[in-house]
Amino acid sequence: MQTPKLIRPTLLSMAILSSMAWATGASAALVPPKGYDAPIEKMKTGDHNFSCEAIPKPYTDKLVFRSKYEGSDKARATLNAVSEEAFRDATKDITTLERGVSKVVMQYMRDGRPEQLDCALNMMTTWAKADALESREFNHTGKSMRKWALGSMSSAYLRLKFSESHPLANRQQDAKIIETWFSKLADQVVSDWSNLPLEKINNHSYWAAWSVMATAVATNRQDLFDWAVKEYKVAANQVDKDGFLPNEMKRRQRALSYHNYALPPLAMIASFAQANGVDLRPENNGALKRLGDRVLAGVKDPSIFADHN
């Protein structure tokens, strides 16, 4: 993952506003918010220049990686260029996979070419059949890579599963392989990130909860949905009366960046919960909106965070 960068206020505002406009009403089967059912834009035929890149080697080794903040103090705010390079080298296949899946799914939803669907599904099934990313030998950076990869892939997969174009109608065996793998990864993510002391729960836990929420809907697992909702409530109750997250304030000069980074997974979890009849917006007196307002204010005037620190 890249060091968090500030989201432009206009885009962030749109994300927060969209989180207030989801369809309500519970359903027997878990569903994503409106938009994930979008059809393929145009079924293109004829000549094309699409080429499926080589599938990266499935990562089946232990998930133990160096941190890019290696050697930093408790604030974890100073980058270590050497360890960051080592981290990126060691995790290259994982990041190539998650970016590749997201990119090709987007291309397929735009163009509808069978080669694109084959490419996306082959990437995921190849890793699934290898039991990739399932190692129970990991450090903090390693378990973080697992949930980041799961979140990226499952959210992309949702667009295939729920599209009104039904691209998976004739690919049910592939879908079963992928969803079984996602389900196993989500179980491990739940294990990785459960029962942490409050002082250790921060943006990492929020992104873990988002990856589990996306997988819950992809696999129609209520237990995963409930866990993600529970973790959201913990996060919401970490937001103080002024919209700050105390554990992200510990990042000192990076506090604004990490508040900005912590917001999207919470907004997405709330969005998915709302689509399934669970309204999380009132939690802790509207914590999500309070956090969003504070981040927007900080993007406009970073001194707000510097002064608070």
N, C-alpha and C positions, 0 to 999 in steps of 0.2 A: 504494500500500500504506500502511496505517496504521503509525504508530510501534509497534514491538513492545510488546505488553502481556503481563504475566505470565499464564500458563495456571494455572488453579486446580489445586492438587496432586492432587485426586481425579481430574480429567479427564486430567491428565498421567500419573498412575499407570496409569489404564486403558489409555492409548495404549501405554505401555511394556509393560505386561503382555500386551496383545493381540499385541504384536510377538513374543512368545515362544510363540505358540500357532497358528502358521500351518500349513497343510497342506504336507507335503513331497512330493517326488516330481516329477521333471522331466517335462515334457510337450513333444511336438513343437511345439505352438503355445504362445506365451506367454499366460499367464493372470494375472488379478489374484487377490488373496487372497479367501477365502470372505467373503461379504457383498455383493460386487459382483454376484453372480448372483441377488440377491433379486428376487422377482417384484413386480409392481405390487400394492400393498396391497389395493386394491378398485377394480374397474372401475365408476366412477360414471356414471350416466346421468341424463337429465332436466335440469331447470333448473340453471343455475350462474351465478356472477358472475365467472368467469375472463375476463380481457381481456388479450390480448397487447400489451404496451407497444410503442411505436414502436421500430423497430430503430435503434440509433445509427449515425451515418454511419461507414462503414468508414474506419479510419485508414490512409492510404497515404502520408503525408508522412514525412519523415526522423524518426527516433526520437531527437531531441535535446531534452532537457528539463532545466529547472533542478532542482537538488537542494534538498531541504528543509533540508539541513545546509550550504547555501551560506554561505561566510564563516567556518565553524567551523574550529577548529584540527585537528591530525592525529587527535585522538580522535574527531572527527565525532560529537560528543555534544550540540551546542547547536543547537536548532531555529531556523531563520530563518523567521519567520511570513510575510514577504512572498514569499519564494521558494517556500514551501510552498503558498501560495494560487495562485501562478502555475503550479506543478506540477500541482495538482489541476484547475485550469481547462484546462490543455493536455491532460491525460490523461483528461478526464471521459468521453469516448466509449469509451475502452478499458475503464475500470473499470465503466462501465454495462453493457458487453457481458458481461464475465466474471461480474459479479454476476447479471446477468439470466439467463444460461445456467444457472448453478448453481441459482438460485431456481426456474426453470421446470422443470428436470429433476427437482428434488425434488418439486415439485407434481405432475408427471406420474407419478412413481413412487408417489405417494400416491393419486392420484385416477384415473389412467389415461384422462383425457379426450383424444381425438384432437387437439383444439384446442391442448392444451398441448404435445404432441409436435410438431405443426406449428410452433408458436411457437419452440421450442428449436432445431429443425433449420433453420428459416428464418433465425434469427439467425446461426448458424454458416455456413450456405452463402452467405449474402449477403456476409459478410466474406471467406470463402474465394474466391468468384468475383472479388472485387476485389483479390486478392493482398494483403490488409491485413497490416500488421505485419511485412512482409518486407524493409523498407528495410535496405540495408547501410550507410547513413549514420546513425551513432548515437553517443551518448556512453554513459557508464556507467549513468546513470539510464534511458536509452532501452533499452539491452539488458536491463536489469533488468525493465522493463515488459513486454518481449517474453516473457521466461521466466515471469513471474508470470501473464500472461494465458494462455499455453499450458498451464501447470500447472493452472490453475483449470478451463479448458474441457475439457482431455483427461481429467481425473479425473472430471468430471461425465459426459462422453460414455461413459466406461467402464461406467457404470451402465446406460446404454441398450444398449450393445453386448453385454454379458454377462448381462443379466437373463434369467432363465428364461422370462419372458413374451415374449421375442423381439420387442420393439417395432420393431426395424429390419428385420424380415423382408421387409416390402413397401416399404422405403425404401432399397434398396441403392444407387440412384444418388446420393441425398443422402449416404449413408455414404461412398461413394467420393470425393465432392467434399471432404467434411470431412476424411477421413483423409489424402488427398493433401496438403491444406493443412497439417494438423498435421505431417505428415512433413517438409514443406519448412521449417516453422518450427523443428522440432527440429534439423534439419541446421544451421540458422543458429545456434541456441542452442549446439550443440556447438562450432561455430566461434567464437562469441562468448566462450566460457568455457574453452576448451582452452589448455593450455600456459602457464598463469599461474604466476608465481613463488610459492613457498609463502607468502611474507609477504602476498600478495594474495588467497589463497584463504580465504574465510570463509563466513558464512551465505549470501551471494549465490550462491556456487558450489554450495552444498548444495541450494538451491532450484532452481537451474538443472538439477542432476542429477535432482532429483525430477521436474521437468517432462518431462525426456527419458525417464525411466523410465516414467511414465504414458503417454507417447506411444508408447514401444516396445511396450507391451502393446496399446494401442489399434490399432496398425498392424502388429503382429506382426513387428517388426524387431529381429533379434538384435543387429545392430551398435549400435543405440541402447541396448539393454539392457546390452551389454558396457561401453559408455562410462559409463553411470550407475553400474555396479558399480565400475569403475575409480575414478571420482571419489569414491564412497563410501569406498573404501579409503584414498584420500589424506586424506579428512576424518577417518576413524577414527584414523589415525596422527598426527593433529594433537592428539588428546586426550591430555593428560599423565597422569602416574600418579595424580594427585589428582582427575581428572575435569574439569579446566579446559581451555578452548580459548584458547591464548595470543593468537591474533589477535582474539578477542572480548573478552579482558581489556583490550585497547587502548582499548576504548570507555569506560573509566573508570566514571563513575557509571551508565552504561547497560549495563555488562558483564553483569549478571544477566539483564536483559531480552533481550540478544542471545544469550546462552547458551540461554535459554528458546526463543528464536525459531529457533535453529540446530538444535534437537533434533528437531522434527517431521519435516522432510524426510528426515533420516537414518533415523528409525524407519520411515517409509513406504517408503523405498528397500529397507531390510532386509526389510520385510514382503513386498514384491513379489518380491524376489530369492528369499526362502524359498519362496514359492508356486511358484517355477520351479526348485526343487531346489538353490539356491545359498544356503548358510548363512553369512551375514556376521557373525553375533553374536560369533564368537571373534576377529575381527580386532582386532589390537593388544590382546590379552589382555582381551577383553570391553569394548572402549572405549564401545560404545553404552550398556551398562548403567551403566558408570562415569560417563558424562556425565549420564545420566538421574538417577542417584542424587545427583549434585552439584547439579543444577538443583532437584530436589525439596528438598534440604537448604537451598538458597539461598532458595527461596520461603518456607520456614518461618522462616529466619533470614538475612535479607539481609546481615547484618554479615559473614557468611562471605566474600562477594565483596568487600566494602569492605575487610576486613582483608587479603585476599590481594593487593589492588591496592596 
